[in-house]
Amino acid sequence: QQLPDNVQAIGHAMHASCLARIGRDVEAVSAYDRALTLQRWLSLGSSVEVMMGRANALQRLMRYKEAKQQFSTCAKWSHKKGSDGDAIATTTTVAKAVCYSATCSMRLNRLDWAKEELLWYYNVARKDGGTIEDSEAVGMLGAVLWLDFVRSQQQKDDHDDDMHIPPEEALSMLHYASEHSNISLYRWIYHLVVGSTLKKNLPLPTAKTHKSTMTNKDEGNRILDLASANRSPFDDFNLIHLDDKVLLHRLVIINTKNGDSEEERLSTNLYWPKSFVLPQQADSLEKYISSLQEKDNLEKYWILKDRAGYGSYGNRLVTNQEALSYANNNNKNMNNKSDSESVLCQKLVDPPLLINGRKFSLRVYVVCIPVVDDAVTTIGETYNKFYISTDGLVKLALLPYDTSVNNELLDDMHMTNSGRGEMDQCDFRFLREEIRRMRYNYDDLWEEIRQVVTNVMKRYKSLSEASRENTTTAATIDSSRSIFSLPKILGFDFIIDGSCHPMLIEVNRFPGLKPRDDSDAGVKKSGRHGCLV
């Protein structure tokens, strides 16, 4: 017997929320869709939660255009309900949805979309000032308008008269956000803009009108809060080529530049595990596995990685046969699949180097910094300086490495992602001692890691430069975000093979910078401080 529609609506909404909590975002989106088909049976509060939940899931999947549209729909819907007198649809909800919509627009390199969303909020939907969400929306609008102003000055473009707000107003918005926001991002941007404005004698309010409200002591105490800038809307949109597992594979393997030396092309094969994009490379995977089985009949393991997987979510360990079955089943339906649904099938590093009998991975922090002659009035490269932190994290698997264990224990033996139970984490001083104890040379290992990071970042930089050359329209942000001089911290993850050579397995655009427990607090604090001070 079919359940009543109101019960189904609530059930789908709760199911979607549970799926999202355990990282199954693709399934969560489908469940949210089912709930929204029965939206008339949901309360106002539940409707907002479902729309925001669906948008957040799409954002985590890097489906930024769909996420932007869903956040925008939620903002407009909530504003209408609020105008009709429904207290649940507050300005806070609208401001939050608009900020997320604008952030997704920036991830797509669409300044015009972000500006349109934020101006709608500022001119139409904004009612109550002073809230954290409101100050973030106003600050983001001020920053976006300033980006547009500087870009137009550099390129001598005419402003869109329908969207134009004087730069004085943009500075006032940033000042408001710096006073009311509980994060340091807009304080950073505001004080940077004020300092450059005075130097350039631009037609903006005087320093007396917009005097800094932060003392040196305040600034020192808040410097670590600037880690929030690592997730800001103003990083380089091209970083998706590092964060997306399939795009990273194409960056380091398929898109090898003709200008690369033979040594560079060879080194790529030495630091990147054998990988295939499925279902597109199903035939190549089958040939490779056949060649392995001709050499020996031992079972090999692969890991299927969703493009937008994070933490331990979106990763599945499979055998040779399971990998082939997945490839063949999806290859049959390839005409019905978009490239965004492809996954990376990556061979596990075998054998890995072990510490105390357990597999481990390394998290290496890489700091990217834009360096320009005049940070707020010159558009340069998005990031043109890269530094590797000499301290990082050693993440040990939960269970000892034992190839004879049953399949139910494979994840805890192979996976080293943070958050998998009470796993051990150590710093690189511990790693140095362990490498020395195993009679390997730590300095040689570190030099190889440095070379891998350099190789990948060179390819990323070349891609960014090519993208900037093709970015000419007023709708794009291109490298203008570098004017805010916001540093970016990336997380490079390595597995060390049995001969003590590093194998890159992924790059994280938004590595966790908040301590999980005492085991990683010191390393993460050191990384943030070294980046931002």
Number of C-alpha atoms within 10 A of each C-alpha: 3 6 9 9 15 15 14 17 25 20 16 21 28 18 17 27 22 14 18 22 12 12 19 18 27 18 15 26 24 14 23 27 18 17 28 19 10 18 20 13 18 20 13 17 13 18 23 21 16 27 27 24 22 28 28 23 26 21 24 17 23 21 17 21 15 16 26 30 15 23 27 23 18 26 31 19 17 27 23 15 16 18 14 10 11 14 13 16 22 18 24 21 19 27 26 20 30 28 28 25 30 29 25 25 25 27 26 22 22 19 22 19 20 28 23 14 23 25 22 13 25 16 9 10 20 18 12 10 14 12 15 16 23 27 25 25 29 28 30 27 26 30 24 23 27 25 25 25 21 19 23 14 14 13 11 10 13 11 14 9 7 6 11 13 16 12 20 14 15 24 25 19 24 28 26 22 30 25 17 19 21 16 19 21 23 28 25 19 22 26 20 16 20 21 14 15 19 14 9 11 9 12 11 18 16 13 12 7 10 17 11 16 13 14 9 9 9 10 15 12 10 14 16 18 17 21 25 13 20 21 15 16 21 27 23 22 20 21 20 18 20 23 22 24 25 24 19 23 23 16 18 22 16 10 13 15 14 8 8 11 11 9 8 16 17 11 14 18 13 15 22 21 19 17 19 23 23 26 25 16 16 22 15 13 23 18 10 13 15 12 11 15 13 8 8 8 8 9 11 16 19 20 21 23 23 21 21 21 21 19 16 17 15 20 20 14 20 21 15 19 14 13 22 19 15 16 24 19 12 18 18 11 10 17 8 8 13 8 12 13 12 19 25 24 30 21 21 19 21 13 13 22 21 20 17 10 13 19 26 26 26 25 23 24 26 22 21 20 21 21 18 19 10 14 20 24 23 16 22 19 22 30 23 14 12 17 16 20 17 12 18 26 22 24 22 27 28 21 17 17 21 14 11 7 11 8 12 8 12 18 17 19 21 24 23 25 20 18 10 15 10 10 16 16 22 18 19 17 13 12 18 17 12 16 17 12 10 13 9 14 13 16 12 12 17 15 12 17 21 14 15 22 19 15 16 17 18 12 17 19 17 12 16 22 17 11 14 18 9 10 15 12 9 18 15 20 26 29 25 23 29 28 28 23 21 24 22 24 28 22 21 23 20 22 25 22 17 13 10 19 19 26 24 22 20 19 26 21 20 15 17 16 18 13 13 13 10 10 15 20 13 15 21 21 16 14 22 22 15 13 22 18 9
